Amino acid sequence: MKIFKIKGTKYRIMVFLIFGFLMFNFAFLEVSSAILTTKVNSNHIKIDLFYHGDKVSVSGLSDLNVDLIIKITSPEEEQVLRKKGKVGGLLWMNVGNLKFEHVPDLYFLHSTGDIEDILSQEEMDKYVIGYEALNKHIEIKSLKSEGEKSRWFNEFVKFKESSRLYSSSSGKISLTEKNGKQNYYILLNWPYQATPGNYTVTAYAVKDRKVIETAQAEILVEQVGPIRAFANMAKNNGALFGAISIIVALGAGFGVGMIFRKGGGSH
């Protein structure tokens, strides 16, 4: 009986060791296959008195023979826009509001090739990549019919693009091969219109029209110095902020008046 017990114990120990060895190898293989990386040169953008946008570069490492997609987004939120239309067939006036829900205020999308060529529609919808996928993802309230959604979404995108908060491009990502890996790089203009907050940079490695790997980085946009102080004052003490604004406006008007007086007045 003791012999059988010893053999049974040895068998269980051997099975446990083999199982642990296999799990370790699987975990190691999974980690070693995670090649895609991403980083930003400026992950903390400071809004001060002289701020007028910034330059942001996104770079990283990927496997060879994959396409890349870089997406930068702000957190999803609700945005309300005024809806304009003709009243009486003559005058353009505000005729209501449109509520866009689950929509990012900023949406940048850049890829090594045309999105439709390198990624399937199913994958685009899954990861909300491309305007068509974003259109499916968001909701627009106060519409008379579902058929109006595409029309107003397109108008929304045009408005965002004119504000430099939405952009899309292909072929602008620089690729170089080094040590059997692929280095990528893209330089972007960061718009001053982007509001303070956290932004997510996501890199997608694509092969056979599917996303095979992702990597993320963060960008913090923050008000600093007097700008931050005035913003907090406007939020927490509106009366004081209003009084200071009036004093500053009066001072500016007085200064302009003095300039004109010294210059002999206007002609």
Phi, psi and omega per residue, in radians:
M1 nan -0.689 3.138
K2 -1.124 -0.639 3.138
I3 -1.100 -0.771 3.136
F4 -1.133 -0.664 3.118
K5 -1.117 -0.762 3.140
I6 -1.117 -0.747 3.134
K7 -1.128 -0.726 3.128
G8 -1.113 -0.672 3.114
T9 -1.156 -0.785 3.107
K10 -1.059 -0.680 -3.136
Y11 -1.114 -0.764 3.140
R12 -1.132 -0.703 3.118
I13 -1.108 -0.736 -3.133
M14 -1.118 -0.766 3.120
V15 -1.095 -0.738 3.124
F16 -1.081 -0.750 3.141
L17 -1.153 -0.727 3.117
I18 -1.111 -0.762 3.136
F19 -1.082 -0.763 3.118
G20 -1.125 -0.676 3.119
F21 -1.097 -0.776 3.139
L22 -1.135 -0.733 3.130
M23 -1.115 -0.700 3.106
F24 -1.084 -0.756 -3.135
N25 -1.154 -0.716 3.105
F26 -1.100 -0.746 3.130
A27 -1.120 -0.718 3.138
F28 -1.142 -0.711 3.122
L29 -1.125 -0.678 -3.132
E30 -1.147 -0.729 3.140
V31 -1.183 -0.758 -3.090
S32 -1.183 -0.382 -3.142
S33 -1.461 -0.179 -3.138
A34 -1.404 1.477 -3.050
I35 -1.576 -0.602 -3.002
L36 -1.130 2.267 3.055
T37 -2.304 2.789 3.052
T38 -2.630 2.552 3.090
K39 -2.664 2.768 3.104
V40 -2.073 2.539 -3.097
N41 -1.263 -0.459 -3.118
S42 -2.351 1.602 -3.124
N43 -1.588 0.099 3.075
H44 -2.423 1.737 -3.137
I45 -1.667 2.165 -3.068
K46 -1.821 2.198 3.103
I47 -1.636 1.896 3.113
D48 -2.109 -2.901 -3.084
L49 -1.130 -0.438 -3.075
F50 -1.849 0.207 -3.088
Y51 -1.279 2.301 3.049
H52 -2.577 0.897 -3.085
G53 1.604 -3.134 -3.085
D54 -2.708 3.055 3.019
K55 -1.909 2.301 3.139
V56 -2.243 2.218 3.059
S57 -1.936 2.475 3.078
V58 -2.058 2.242 -3.112
S59 -2.522 2.925 3.122
G60 3.000 -2.930 -3.069
L61 -2.164 2.478 3.089
S62 -2.518 2.963 3.051
D63 -1.246 2.793 3.061
L64 -1.282 2.808 3.038
N65 1.082 0.596 3.010
V66 -2.222 2.605 2.974
D67 -1.532 2.732 -3.091
L68 -2.199 2.516 3.059
I69 -2.255 2.264 3.077
I70 -1.964 2.135 3.129
K71 -2.157 2.273 3.079
I72 -2.102 2.180 -3.100
T73 -2.415 2.720 2.966
S74 -1.664 2.910 3.085
P75 -1.032 2.567 3.123
E76 -1.206 2.554 -3.099
E77 -2.682 -3.096 3.034
E78 -1.815 2.332 3.086
Q79 -2.209 2.407 -3.119
V80 -1.977 2.151 3.104
L81 -2.094 2.607 3.131
R82 -1.428 2.379 -3.123
K83 -1.705 2.153 -3.132
K84 -1.835 2.558 3.111
G85 -2.793 2.935 3.125
K86 -1.430 2.295 3.092
V87 -1.821 2.129 -3.105
G88 1.202 0.274 3.138
G89 1.273 0.184 -3.068
L90 -2.160 -0.967 -2.981
L91 -1.816 2.394 3.034
W92 -1.485 2.129 -3.105
M93 -2.465 2.888 3.032
N94 -1.247 2.174 -3.080
V95 -2.035 0.186 3.124
G96 2.632 -3.107 3.129
N97 -2.055 2.623 3.035
L98 -2.057 2.224 3.123
K99 -1.784 2.046 3.076
F100 -1.719 2.067 -3.107
E101 -1.932 2.621 -3.131
H102 1.065 0.714 -3.076
V103 -2.085 2.375 3.065
P104 -1.388 2.505 3.090
D105 -1.264 -0.547 3.097
L106 -2.180 2.390 -3.119
Y107 -2.590 1.811 3.082
F108 -1.901 2.384 3.140
L109 -2.444 2.110 -3.138
H110 -2.359 2.447 -3.052
S111 -2.502 2.831 3.124
T112 -1.348 -0.351 3.099
G113 -2.561 3.005 3.107
D114 -1.000 2.277 -3.082
I115 -0.950 -0.754 -3.085
E116 -1.141 -0.426 -3.122
D117 -1.511 -0.531 -3.037
I118 -1.783 -0.209 -3.053
L119 -2.392 2.422 3.119
S120 -1.293 2.763 -3.140
Q121 -1.104 -0.611 3.114
E122 -1.077 -0.746 3.113
E123 -1.219 -0.655 3.092
M124 -1.049 -0.778 3.139
D125 -1.155 -0.682 -3.099
K126 -1.098 -0.741 -3.076
Y127 -1.793 0.115 -3.127
V128 0.914 1.027 3.141
I129 -1.945 2.046 -3.140
G130 1.785 2.706 -3.094
Y131 -1.112 -0.649 -3.141
E132 -1.102 -0.748 3.108
A133 -1.158 -0.667 3.108
L134 -1.134 -0.661 3.090
N135 -1.055 -0.707 3.110
K136 -1.215 -0.540 -3.027
H137 -1.337 -0.673 -3.047
I138 -1.448 2.920 3.037
E139 -2.145 2.486 3.084
I140 -2.127 2.044 -3.141
K141 -1.495 2.888 3.062
S142 1.185 0.486 3.056
L143 -1.652 2.487 3.115
K144 -1.281 -0.553 3.133
S145 -2.602 2.751 3.140
E146 -1.147 -0.441 -3.132
G147 -1.144 -0.350 3.132
E148 -1.371 -0.235 -3.008
K149 -1.058 -0.841 -3.108
S150 -1.080 -0.696 -3.133
R151 -1.074 -0.850 -3.085
W152 -1.326 -0.500 3.053
F153 -1.138 -0.741 3.107
N154 -1.078 -0.682 3.086
E155 -1.152 -0.663 3.106
F156 -1.090 -0.772 3.129
V157 -1.115 -0.737 3.107
K158 -1.045 -0.741 3.121
F159 -1.100 -0.756 -3.140
K160 -1.180 -0.691 3.119
E161 -1.147 -0.671 3.106
S162 -1.170 -0.431 3.082
S163 -1.575 0.047 3.126
R164 1.140 0.395 3.134
L165 -1.726 -0.271 3.048
Y166 -2.161 2.399 3.051
S167 -2.755 2.692 -3.140
S168 -2.591 2.396 3.133
S169 -2.681 2.831 3.051
S170 -2.376 2.552 3.094
G171 1.490 0.054 -3.115
K172 -1.668 -0.078 3.110
I173 -1.446 2.149 -3.136
S174 -1.429 2.329 -3.116
L175 -2.153 2.337 3.052
T176 -2.398 2.518 3.141
E177 -1.705 2.352 3.127
K178 -2.668 2.210 3.110
N179 0.929 0.704 3.096
G180 1.320 0.147 3.107
K181 -2.145 2.999 -3.101
Q182 -2.016 2.119 3.049
N183 -1.680 2.371 3.113
Y184 -2.173 2.715 -3.076
Y185 -2.761 2.421 3.020
I186 -2.568 2.404 3.124
L187 -1.888 2.254 -3.050
L188 -2.167 2.617 2.987
N189 -1.518 2.089 3.110
W190 -1.552 2.116 -3.024
P191 -1.320 2.485 3.083
Y192 -1.194 -0.293 3.132
Q193 -1.255 -0.294 -3.130
A194 -1.161 2.211 -3.064
T195 -1.355 2.776 3.088
P196 -1.033 2.518 3.137
G197 2.663 -3.023 3.140
N198 -1.746 2.362 3.131
Y199 -2.133 2.492 -3.091
T200 -1.868 2.226 3.054
V201 -1.805 2.115 -3.137
T202 -2.125 2.218 3.050
A203 -1.818 2.331 3.116
Y204 -2.048 2.249 2.984
A205 -1.667 2.222 -3.019
V206 -2.122 2.330 3.080
K207 -2.571 2.410 -3.119
D208 0.949 0.679 3.072
R209 1.129 0.420 3.103
K210 -2.332 2.615 3.042
V211 -1.377 2.103 -3.115
I212 -1.851 -0.241 -3.110
E213 -2.844 2.602 3.082
T214 -2.359 2.715 3.050
A215 -2.571 2.581 -3.058
Q216 -2.294 2.681 3.009
A217 -2.491 2.913 -3.095
E218 -2.143 2.600 3.016
I219 -2.177 2.213 3.078
L220 -1.846 2.150 3.051
V221 -1.871 2.141 -2.979
E222 -2.454 2.413 3.035
Q223 -1.357 2.450 -3.134
V224 -2.350 2.842 3.050
G225 1.105 -2.526 -3.110
P226 -1.025 -0.601 3.131
I227 -1.042 -0.788 3.122
R228 -1.140 -0.712 -3.138
A229 -1.094 -0.776 3.126
F230 -1.165 -0.658 3.127
A231 -1.130 -0.747 3.106
N232 -1.156 -0.644 3.112
M233 -1.137 -0.743 3.135
A234 -1.106 -0.580 -3.110
K235 -1.395 -0.704 -2.998
N236 -1.785 -0.371 -3.109
N237 -2.511 1.316 -3.059
G238 -1.073 -0.627 -3.108
A239 -1.131 -0.802 -3.141
L240 -1.148 -0.721 3.128
F241 -1.084 -0.733 3.109
G242 -1.090 -0.722 3.139
A243 -1.122 -0.774 3.131
I244 -1.122 -0.681 3.133
S245 -1.075 -0.707 3.125
I246 -1.145 -0.735 -3.138
I247 -1.116 -0.740 3.125
V248 -1.117 -0.722 3.140
A249 -1.134 -0.718 3.110
L250 -1.139 -0.713 3.116
G251 -1.103 -0.722 3.118
A252 -1.124 -0.717 3.114
G253 -1.123 -0.709 3.110
F254 -1.110 -0.714 3.139
G255 -1.110 -0.737 3.111
V256 -1.122 -0.691 3.109
G257 -1.084 -0.707 3.119
M258 -1.132 -0.643 3.121
I259 -1.109 -0.778 -3.140
F260 -1.147 -0.624 3.129
R261 -1.139 -0.768 3.121
K262 -1.139 -0.536 -3.123
G263 -1.484 0.039 3.101
G264 1.547 0.221 3.126
G265 1.514 3.089 -3.126
S266 -1.611 2.717 -3.132
H267 -2.090 nan nan
